[in-house]
Amino acid sequence: MTERLATDPAGIARAADLLRVGALVAFGTETVYGLGADATDARAVAAVFAAKGRPHFNPLICHYPEVDAAFAHVEPNPAALRLAAAFWPGPLTLVLPRRKQCPVALLASAGLDTLAVRVPAHPVAQALLRAVGRPVAAPSANPSGRISPTTAAHVLAGLDGRIAAVLDSGPCAVGIESTVLDLSRPVPFLLRPGGVTREAIMQVVGPLHSGITQEQSAARTLRSPGLLISHYAPALPVRLAATSVASDEALLAFGPPLPGAGAEYQLSVGEDLAEAAARLFDGLRALDAAGARLGLAGIAAMPVPSAGLGLAINDRLSRAAAPR
């Protein structure tokens, strides 16, 4: 049975104690709930992969309570220093070369010479990380490829009995994963859009590349989490850019809804991208449950503009709709 811990000093201390002995603890951040493990303990990291059923070539993000702690384990360049000053604590992950004496288990970075690091802004996450005193590797706290959790209830729906505890810090404010930026190459490389927009990053470091390089594809390694094609997937098939909806489909609406759906979830009636991002995973879960209950055939997702946070929303939707 998974413990559900309050975010009082006793709950945070209990969560930290569990992490230090190699147990898995889910905890809320401003983005989504993470499934935490002591990043310096290879067995604990392996337990994360086992609990999630996660492919071992997909690396994990290591979380730190402050900038100096993160940069003690990686080699920051001038762009990293500027981005950290602008966006940390916050929903931005930086991929940088590991330092030679970095104590993080190689399994956490899938054996790569780089490490993905982040300083989350959520006060409970920061308190937990300080209490643990070690980097915490934490992918999203859900079975691999399924919808990311934004509440403790979501975590328990997928992982109850498979992890030691969940630290219940309420619903996540951003509701979509961190942006992942690879700074280990000459030009910053956007690996995953997320809670910090591409436009905001470009104001700090200038032009970005985006996508996965041929070299990465050939080597079948990924420098970032969240890059599997079929990811964030509900059980029902997802149809993108829907301009009509059938009576046997559930509708993921953005703006005025299409008529005739068998079930509906509104991301943002006012077409607010921040609201839509915060509600996205809740919406996919709700429609998946409604589809199972009502015998629906799929989910029709209305178009979302690709500006700002819309890029991250469409990235998640395209992965949810990918063949699997």
C-alpha positions in Angstrom: 0.0 0.0 0.0 1.4 3.4 -1.0 1.5 6.0 1.8 -0.2 9.3 1.2 1.8 11.9 3.0 0.8 15.4 4.1 3.1 18.3 3.2 3.8 19.2 6.9 7.3 18.9 8.4 6.5 15.3 9.5 5.4 14.3 6.0 8.4 15.9 4.3 10.7 14.2 6.7 9.1 10.8 6.1 9.4 11.3 2.4 13.1 12.3 2.7 13.8 9.3 4.9 12.2 6.9 2.4 14.2 8.4 -0.5 17.5 8.1 1.4 17.0 4.4 1.9 16.3 3.8 -1.8 12.5 3.8 -1.8 10.4 5.6 -4.4 8.4 8.7 -3.5 6.2 10.7 -5.8 6.0 14.5 -5.1 4.4 17.5 -6.7 6.2 20.2 -8.6 4.9 23.2 -10.5 4.8 21.1 -13.7 3.6 17.5 -12.9 4.1 15.0 -10.1 7.6 13.4 -10.3 8.4 9.8 -9.3 11.5 10.4 -7.1 14.5 8.2 -6.4 17.9 8.9 -4.9 19.8 9.7 -8.1 23.1 8.5 -6.6 21.7 5.1 -5.9 21.6 2.9 -9.1 19.3 0.4 -7.6 16.8 3.1 -6.7 17.0 4.5 -10.2 16.5 1.0 -11.6 13.4 0.7 -9.4 12.0 3.8 -11.1 12.3 2.1 -14.5 10.7 -1.0 -13.1 7.8 0.8 -11.5 7.1 2.8 -14.7 7.9 0.1 -17.2 10.1 2.8 -18.7 12.6 2.1 -21.6 16.1 2.2 -20.3 17.4 4.4 -23.1 15.2 7.3 -22.0 17.1 9.3 -19.4 15.7 10.9 -16.2 15.8 14.5 -15.0 17.7 15.2 -11.8 16.2 17.7 -9.4 18.1 20.0 -7.1 17.0 22.6 -4.5 19.2 25.4 -5.8 21.3 26.4 -8.8 24.7 25.9 -7.2 23.8 22.3 -6.2 22.8 21.5 -9.8 25.9 23.1 -11.3 28.1 21.1 -8.9 27.2 18.0 -11.0 27.3 19.4 -14.5 29.5 21.9 -16.4 27.6 25.1 -17.0 28.5 27.3 -20.0 27.6 31.0 -20.3 24.2 30.2 -21.8 23.4 27.9 -18.9 24.3 30.6 -16.4 22.0 33.1 -18.1 19.1 30.7 -18.4 19.5 29.6 -14.8 19.4 33.3 -13.7 16.3 33.9 -15.8 14.2 30.7 -15.2 15.4 28.8 -12.1 13.7 27.9 -9.9 11.1 27.0 -12.6 10.0 24.6 -15.4 13.2 24.5 -17.4 15.5 21.5 -17.7 19.1 21.9 -19.0 21.1 19.1 -20.5 24.8 19.7 -19.8 28.1 17.6 -19.7 28.5 15.6 -16.5 31.4 16.6 -14.3 34.0 13.9 -13.9 33.2 13.4 -10.2 29.4 13.6 -10.7 27.9 11.1 -8.2 24.6 10.6 -10.1 24.2 7.0 -11.3 24.9 6.5 -15.0 21.6 4.7 -15.3 19.8 8.0 -14.5 21.3 9.5 -17.7 21.0 6.3 -19.8 24.8 6.0 -19.8 25.3 9.3 -21.6 28.0 11.9 -20.9 25.4 14.5 -20.3 22.9 15.0 -17.4 19.5 16.7 -17.4 19.1 19.0 -14.4 16.4 21.2 -13.0 15.6 23.4 -10.0 11.8 23.2 -9.4 10.0 26.2 -8.1 7.4 24.4 -6.0 8.1 25.1 -2.3 7.2 21.5 -1.2 9.6 20.1 -3.8 12.3 22.4 -2.7 11.8 21.5 1.0 11.9 17.8 0.1 15.1 18.2 -1.9 16.8 20.1 0.9 15.8 17.4 3.4 17.1 14.6 1.2 20.4 16.3 0.7 21.0 14.4 -2.6 19.9 14.9 -6.2 16.5 13.3 -6.9 15.9 11.6 -10.3 12.2 12.1 -11.1 10.4 11.3 -14.3 6.6 11.9 -14.3 4.9 9.7 -11.7 2.8 7.5 -14.1 3.2 4.2 -15.9 5.5 4.9 -18.9 3.7 6.2 -22.0 0.5 7.0 -20.0 -1.0 10.4 -19.1 1.2 12.5 -16.8 -0.2 13.1 -13.3 -1.1 16.5 -12.0 -2.6 15.4 -8.6 -1.8 12.8 -6.0 -4.9 11.0 -7.0 -3.6 10.6 -10.5 -0.4 9.1 -9.1 -2.2 6.6 -7.0 -4.5 5.6 -10.0 -1.4 4.4 -11.8 1.2 3.5 -9.2 -0.6 2.6 -6.0 1.2 -0.3 -4.4 4.2 0.0 -6.7 5.9 2.9 -4.9 6.5 3.7 -1.2 4.7 7.0 -0.9 3.2 10.1 -2.5 3.7 13.5 -1.0 0.4 15.2 -1.6 1.1 18.8 -2.5 -2.1 19.5 -4.3 -2.7 20.1 -8.0 0.2 21.3 -10.2 0.0 24.9 -11.3 1.7 24.6 -14.7 0.3 21.2 -15.5 2.7 20.3 -18.3 6.3 19.1 -18.1 9.4 21.2 -18.1 11.0 22.5 -21.3 14.2 20.5 -22.0 17.1 22.4 -23.6 20.3 20.7 -24.6 23.3 23.0 -24.0 26.0 20.4 -24.6 26.4 21.4 -28.3 27.4 24.8 -29.9 23.8 26.0 -30.5 21.1 25.4 -27.9 18.9 22.5 -29.0 15.2 22.4 -27.9 14.6 18.8 -27.1 11.1 19.1 -25.5 8.8 22.1 -25.4 7.2 22.7 -22.0 6.5 25.1 -19.2 9.0 27.8 -20.4 8.2 28.9 -23.9 10.6 28.8 -26.9 10.1 32.5 -27.3 11.1 33.3 -23.7 14.3 31.2 -24.1 15.3 32.8 -27.3 15.1 36.2 -25.6 17.9 35.0 -23.3 20.1 32.9 -25.6 19.1 33.7 -29.2 18.3 31.1 -31.9 17.5 27.5 -31.1 17.7 24.3 -33.1 14.9 21.8 -32.4 14.2 18.1 -33.1 16.4 14.9 -32.8 19.6 14.7 -34.7 20.5 11.9 -37.1 23.3 10.9 -34.8 20.9 10.4 -31.9 18.5 8.5 -34.0 21.2 6.1 -35.4 22.5 5.5 -31.9 19.0 4.9 -30.6 19.8 7.1 -27.6 17.9 10.2 -26.4 19.5 13.1 -24.6 16.2 14.0 -22.9 13.2 12.4 -21.3 9.8 12.6 -22.9 11.0 12.0 -26.5 9.4 8.6 -27.2 6.9 8.9 -30.1 4.0 7.2 -28.4 3.8 8.9 -25.1 1.3 10.5 -22.8 -1.2 8.1 -24.4 -4.7 7.4 -23.1 -6.2 4.0 -23.8 -8.6 5.5 -26.4 -7.1 6.5 -29.8 -6.7 10.2 -30.3 -7.6 12.1 -33.5 -5.9 15.5 -33.9 -7.1 18.8 -35.4 -10.7 17.7 -35.3 -13.2 20.0 -37.0 -16.1 17.7 -36.4 -16.9 15.0 -33.9 -19.0 11.8 -34.0 -21.5 10.7 -31.4 -19.2 7.8 -30.5 -16.2 10.1 -29.8 -15.2 12.1 -26.8 -14.3 15.7 -27.5 -11.2 17.5 -26.1 -12.4 21.1 -26.7 -10.4 24.3 -27.1 -12.7 27.3 -27.4 -16.4 26.9 -28.5 -17.0 23.2 -28.6 -18.1 21.2 -31.6 -21.6 19.7 -31.4 -22.5 16.0 -31.2 -19.8 14.5 -29.0 -20.5 11.5 -26.8 -18.6 13.2 -24.0 -16.7 16.5 -23.7 -13.9 18.1 -21.7 -13.1 21.8 -22.2 -9.4 22.8 -22.0 -10.2 26.5 -22.2 -13.4 28.1 -23.5 -11.6 31.4 -23.7 -8.7 29.8 -25.7 -6.2 30.6 -22.9 -3.1 28.5 -23.6 -1.9 28.5 -20.0 -5.3 27.3 -18.8 -5.3 24.6 -21.5 -1.8 23.4 -20.5 -2.8 23.1 -16.9 -5.9 21.1 -17.8 -4.5 18.9 -20.6 -3.6 15.8 -18.7 -6.7 16.0 -16.5 -8.8 16.3 -19.7 -7.2 13.2 -21.3 -7.8 11.2 -18.2 -11.4 12.4 -17.8 -12.2 11.5 -21.5 -10.5 8.2 -21.2 -12.6 7.3 -18.2 -15.8 8.6 -19.9 -15.0 6.6 -23.0 -14.6 3.4 -21.1 -17.8 4.0 -19.2 -19.9 5.0 -22.3 -18.3 2.6 -24.8 -16.8 5.4 -27.0 -14.5 4.7 -29.9 -11.9 7.5 -29.5 -11.0 11.1 -28.5 -11.3 14.0 -31.0 -9.0 16.8 -30.1 -9.8 20.3 -31.5 -6.9 22.3 -33.0 -4.7 24.3 -30.6 -2.4 27.1 -32.0 1.3 26.3 -31.9 2.4 29.6 -30.4 3.9 29.8 -26.9 2.6 27.0 -24.6 0.6 25.7 -27.6 3.8 24.1 -29.0 4.1 22.0 -25.8 0.4 21.1 -25.8 0.5 20.0 -29.5 3.7 18.0 -28.8 1.9 16.1 -26.0 -1.2 15.6 -28.2 0.9 14.3 -31.1 2.6 11.7 -28.9 -0.8 10.7 -27.4 -2.1 10.2 -31.0 1.0 8.2 -32.2 0.5 4.6 -33.3 1.2 2.2 -30.5 
